[in-house]
């Protein structure tokens, strides 16, 4: 049987636009990962290791073409605000 708080959550969820539900779904996946036993970074999936290796290789090859984090954030805010 559902508790009243779960029922309330489900009712609120039904009232949200689909794109917000998608974002919430992504966030729940993040929370699930964050609090799982693999979140210490030692037990990455193979596909995650491959992506990290690719990104590190790209960084090594293009070290002079990097953009500072704050600059990237500012560009994204300007573009999407």
C-alpha positions as CSV (number, residue, x, y, z in Angstrom):
1,X,0.0,0.0,0.0
2,X,1.2,3.5,-0.8
3,X,1.9,5.9,1.9
4,X,0.2,9.3,1.8
5,X,3.5,11.1,1.0
6,X,4.1,8.8,-2.0
7,X,0.5,9.5,-3.2
8,X,1.1,13.2,-2.9
9,X,4.4,12.9,-4.8
10,X,2.7,11.0,-7.6
11,X,-0.1,13.5,-7.9
12,X,2.4,16.4,-8.1
13,X,4.4,14.4,-10.6
14,X,1.4,13.9,-12.9
15,X,0.8,17.7,-12.9
16,X,4.3,18.5,-14.2
17,X,5.2,19.1,-17.9
18,X,6.9,16.1,-19.5
19,X,10.3,17.9,-19.8
20,X,10.4,18.4,-16.1
21,X,9.5,14.8,-15.4
22,X,12.5,13.9,-17.7
23,X,14.8,16.1,-15.6
24,X,13.5,14.6,-12.4
25,X,14.1,11.1,-13.8
26,X,17.7,12.1,-14.6
27,X,18.1,13.5,-11.1
28,X,16.7,10.4,-9.5
29,X,19.2,8.3,-11.5
30,X,21.9,10.6,-10.2
31,X,20.8,10.2,-6.6
32,X,20.6,6.4,-7.1
33,X,24.1,6.4,-8.4
34,X,25.4,8.8,-5.7
35,X,24.1,6.7,-2.9
36,X,24.9,3.3,-4.4
37,X,27.9,1.2,-3.5
38,X,29.6,2.1,-6.8
39,X,29.6,5.9,-6.2
40,X,33.0,5.8,-4.6
41,X,34.5,5.8,-8.2
42,X,36.2,2.5,-7.8
43,X,33.6,0.4,-9.5
44,X,32.9,2.3,-12.8
45,X,31.2,0.6,-15.6
46,X,33.3,-0.3,-18.6
47,X,31.5,2.3,-20.8
48,X,32.2,5.0,-18.2
49,X,35.9,4.1,-18.2
50,X,36.0,4.2,-22.0
51,X,34.5,7.7,-22.0
52,X,36.9,8.9,-19.4
53,X,39.9,7.5,-21.4
54,X,38.6,9.2,-24.6
55,X,38.3,12.6,-22.8
56,X,41.7,12.3,-21.2
57,X,43.2,11.4,-24.6
58,X,41.5,14.4,-26.1
59,X,42.8,16.7,-23.4
60,X,46.3,15.4,-23.9
61,X,46.2,15.9,-27.7
62,X,44.6,19.4,-27.4
63,X,45.9,20.8,-24.1
64,X,46.3,24.3,-25.6
65,X,42.7,24.4,-26.8
66,X,41.0,24.1,-23.4
67,X,38.5,26.6,-22.1
68,X,38.3,27.6,-18.4
69,X,35.2,26.3,-16.6
70,X,33.9,29.8,-15.6
71,X,34.3,30.9,-19.2
72,X,32.3,27.9,-20.4
73,X,29.5,28.5,-17.9
74,X,29.3,32.2,-18.9
75,X,29.0,31.3,-22.6
76,X,26.3,28.8,-21.8
77,X,24.4,31.3,-19.7
78,X,24.6,33.9,-22.4
79,X,23.4,31.4,-25.0
80,X,20.5,29.9,-23.0
81,X,19.3,32.8,-20.9
